[in-house]
């Protein structure tokens, strides 16, 4: 799968490294431009690209600091139904921590307003990249990620083949937390069982949006 990443910070690099390791073609972009980004992209097995080029891929990860989101997205054309995975948190300052005033909306609703035509899926914003890069297990426990969004098929693609791992399968539904208008939330393991990619991840990539329900 061809995946674009907007942002080359901790989140963009950590997820990009896992995606290239899973065999996906990744285009990494940032405001620094592709020339300055080339050594960083090559280090994780990705290609350096402009923001416009990265945003034109089949699936795009938004991994920018919150203040940079409007300018980055507003300059792009209509998304025409492509998937935008929103990994942002609405922090405008970190020390002390300060949240943006979203006027009662969720961050992903704001992102969707700046990305007309995108199918927005929220993921990767609820785990530190230090823990994410430690892999799926901590002793006898398993790490999980939250995945949520209005579009069931987009959620399935994100969980099935566009996420961190080959063949990640769906977790249980959690209910309807605040967020997108009809947001669905799931838990997804950080990692996958041996051989699961062939049985579910590839099927999801091929368009079988119910592949994650069969094992």
Number of C-alpha atoms within 10 A of each C-alpha: 17 16 23 31 31 26 24 21 12 14 24 22 21 17 22 28 20 20 25 18 16 18 13 19 18 26 27 34 29 22 15 12 14 19 10 13 19 16 14 16 22 12 11 19 21 26 20 26 23 19 24 16 16 25 28 18 21 16 25 25 31 27 27 23 16 19 13 13 20 14 10 20 21 13 12 16 13 15 17 11 13 18 26 27 28 24 21 22 18 18 14 16 13 8 6 7 8 11 13 13 11 11 7 8 13 15 20 22 16 17 20 18 13 19 23 17 16 20 22 28 28 27 25 24 16 15 14 11 16 11 12 22 13 11 13 17 15 10 6 5 8 13 17 19 19 17 27 29 26 18 16 16 17 23 27 27 27 27 29 30 25 29 28 27 25 28 29 26 27 18 18 9 12 12 10 15 12 13 20 22 13 13 18 22 24 21 18 23 22 21 21 17 12 9 11 17 20 12 14 26 28 19 19 24 18 12 12 16 18 15 22 22 11 8 8
